[in-house]
Amino acid sequence: MLLCSQRLFRALESEFKTYVRILIRMNNLSKENWISLAGMSSAVLAVLAGLSGLGSVYYGNSATRELIRSSNQWNHFQAKGIKANLRETKLELMAALKKEPLTEDHVKIKEYRQEQEMIAIQTKEKEQAILHFLEIAGLYSRSVTFFQIAIGVVAVALLTRKKYFWFFGMVLAFGGFCLSLQALVTA
């Protein structure tokens, strides 16, 4: 157990030293190099924001389409209910007039009620799809916001020539990237 902990500690120490070396190299970049990298990163962030925006719009539109289909299904459900109610009213009128009701009416009422059950199940599935699409669209929307803020912070870094703004912009960009990745995995 102790040997395993020592190996793990050495591996973590090695990784930490690697990250420290990378940060030192980034900090020691000449002014032109880091400014060029910041400009390029800003362009890449704009592309990522655009792609995330497309994802948000796509899934938002998909949710809207499913919502329209779901609404149409509920209308169909109500129409079947009205037809069943009309048949039931006809049966009540036949009974009030002391006439023999048609067996076809009982069959149709049962058929309409079964169709209503099937329509309700299908529509509830569509509503679950709507919620799923809205969740994905929301993730993409938040990632766009992170990317746009990151672009603004990188622009401030370029204008003020302060490298720590660029680092902060990259942290925000990483947040946007994580949200986009989560949206991709969720889809």
Secondary structure, DSSP 8 states (H G I E B T S, - for coil): -HHHHHHHHHHHHHHHHHHHHHHHHHHT--HHHHHHHHHHHHHHHHHHHHHHHHHHHHHHHHHHHHHHHHHHHHHHHHHHHHHHHHHHHHHHHHHHTT----HHHHHHHHHHHHHHHHHHHHHHHHHHHHHHHHHHHHHHHHHHHHHHHHHHHHHHHHHHT-HHHHHHHHHHHHHHHHHHHHHHHH-
